[in-house]
């Protein structure tokens, strides 16, 4: 059994808890002191054609990738076996669906990143923290799609025996450091870059992910009525007549 070094403790215990703390406290601070900045700062007025394609492509594919991570990391192997899903079936489904989601995410990121870097009006509205978040997103995506591609072409690596137990152990406050240290390097880079995104998240435009308009579900209906405009009422009983300014009707 290998010894756990100080570096391992930092990367796989200290950094995750720091990231979670900054993620929670940072969002609370941002909501209390910067509600006007709680937005994606839409740049649709600066450029619309690329945003129309890149925005939905990136967001829907990201949702699919997040669901895949939830199933793969939070659901233990024993649960899928109890449901009658064999390891071969799970591996094939996860590889194919993960690869499709990753390709779509990359397509959306390429469109949005190219739009933000090459369109001058959009680039002028981009802050340094936005570039940092974009770099971290690209790192997470690339380190995620490479093992997915190898998993699709071969048997791949079963991250549910190392990465997943370590991740779940963090929320039990019993971090299993040895489990994650046995994972390949690319999985470790993928995990570290994800924690770095959690740190940057509250201070970037990524906060708009929580701006879900749920109040629309119980908002009262807005009634629109058409009315034919009428000429203003004139003094007197009929017709128009001149009157002196200041005289009563």
N, C-alpha and C positions, 0 to 999 in steps of 0.2 A: 504494500500500500504506500503510495507516494505521499510525501509531506506537502502540506499546503503552505505556500510561500506568502510573504507579505504582499507581493504583487497580485497574487491570485485573490487574496482577501480584498484588495482594493477594487479590482475589476469586477469581481463576481459577488461582492457583498456590499462594500462601501458605495460604489458608484450606483448600483440599482436603487439603494435606499435614498441616496442623495437625489437621484433623478425623480423618484416618486414624491419626495418631500417638496422639491422645487416645482414639480408639476402641479401639485395640489395648492400649495401656498401661493405660487405665482399666479394661478388662475383667480384665486380669491382676491389677491392684491389688484390684479388687472381689472376685475369686475368692479371693485370698490372705487378705484381711483382713475380708471381710464375706460369708462363705459362708451364714450364717444369713439374710442379707438378699437372697440370690440367689433371689428368688421374685417372683411377681406379686402377692403378698399378697392372695390370693383374698378377695373380698367376697361370696361366695355365701351365707354365713350371714346377711348383712345384707339381701340382696335376691336372689331367684332367678328370678323370672318374666321380667324384662327381660334378664337375663344369659343366659338359655337361648336367646333369639332373637338378641340382639346379638352375643354372643361368637362363635358359629360363623359368622355372616354376615360379620363383619369379618375374621376370620382367614382363612377360605377365599378370600374376595375379594382380600385382601391378597396371599396366595400367588400367585393368578392375575396380579395386577398386577406382582409382582416378576418372575415368569417372562416377562411381556411386556417389561419393561424389559431383562432379560438378553438377550432375542432382539433387541430393537430397538437397544440400545446396544453390546453386546459383539460381535454378529455383523455384520460389515461388509456393505456392499451387494454387493460382488463375490461373497461366499459365497452369498447368496440367488439371485443371477443364475446362479451355477454350478449350483445345484440346480434351475434351470428355473422359478423363481418370478419372474414379472414384477413390475415396480414397481406396476402397477395392482392386481394381485391382492394383493400385500403390503399396499398402502395400504388396500384395502377390508377385508381381514381384521383388520389392526391397529386400524383405526378402530372396527369393530363390536365386536370382543372387548374392546378397551380401554374403550369406552363402557360396556359391560355390567359389566365389573369395577369401573369407577369408580362407577357408580350403586350397586352392591352395597356397595362400601366406604363410601360416604357414608351409606347406610342403616344399616350397622353402627355407624359413628361417631356418628351422631345418637342411636341407641338407647343406646349406652354412655356418651356424653357427657351426654345428658339424665339418665340413671340416676345418674351420678356427681355431677351438679350439683343435681338435684332431690330425690334420696332422702337424707334427713338422715344416716342411719346410714352410707351409703356415702361421703357427703361428708366425714364426720368422719375417715375413714381415708385421705384424699387429701392428699398433700404438695404443696408448692409446685413441686417439680421435676416432679411428675405433671401439674400444670396446664400447665407450660411445654412438656412433651412433647406434650400434647394440642393446644395451640395450634399447634405446629410441624407436627404431623400434619395438622391441618385446612388449614394453609397449603399443604403439599405436595399434598394431595388436590385442593384447589380450583384451584391453579395447574396441576395435571395434567389435570383434567377439562375445563377451558375450551378448551385447544387441541385436545383430543380431540373435543370437541363440534363445533368449527369444522371439524376434519378430516373429520368424518362428514358435515357438511352441504355441504362444498366440497372442492376439491382439497387444501386444507390446506398445511402447511409440512413440508418434508422435513428433520426434525431429524437424520437419519442422515448429512447432509453437513456438519454443524457441531457439534452437541452430542456426537454419538457419537465422531467422531474426537478431539475434545478430551478426552473422558473416557478413551478408550483410551490417549491419549498420556501421561496422568498416570502410568500404570503402566509406561510405557517410559522415564520420567524425561526426557521431551522434550515438555513441555507446549505444546500448540498454542493459544496464547492468542487469536490472531486468529480462529480458527475459532469459538470460543464467543462472541466479541464481535460476530460477524455474526448471531447468533441473535436472534430477537425477545425483548423484555424479559420476557415472561411465562415463557419457557423459562429465562432467566437467574435469575429469582426462584425458580423451581421447583428449579433446581440448588443455589442458595445455601441455601434452606430445608432441602434434603436433607442438605447438609453440616452444618448446625446440629443436625439430629437425630442425626447420627453423634457429635457432641460430647456431647450430652446423654445419649445411649443408655446408656453404662456406669453412670451414676449414677441411673437411673430404674428403674422396674419393667419396662422393655422388655428387661432382661437375661434374663427368663424365656423369651425366644424361643430361647435356646440350651440350655434345659433339656429336651432330647429324651431320653426314657427308653429309650435304645438297649439298656441292660443287660437289659431285659425279653426281648430276643430270645434270650439264652442263659442266662437265669435258670432254675434247676431248678424242676421242677413242685412245687407245694405240695399235699400229699396231705391230704385231710380224711377222717377216720374218725369214724363215729358210735359212741358207746358208751353202753349203758344204765347209768345211775348205780346203784350198789349201796350198800347201807347199810354203814357202817364196821364193820370186824371187831371183834367183842367178845371179851374174854378167855374162856377156857374152851373146851370142845369143842362145846357146843350151848346154844342159848337165851341169854337175857340174865340177868345177875345183878349185884347191887350189889358194888362192891369199894371198899376204903379207898383214898383218895388217896395216891399214892406207892408203892403195892404193885406189884410186877412182874406181868406177865401170866402 
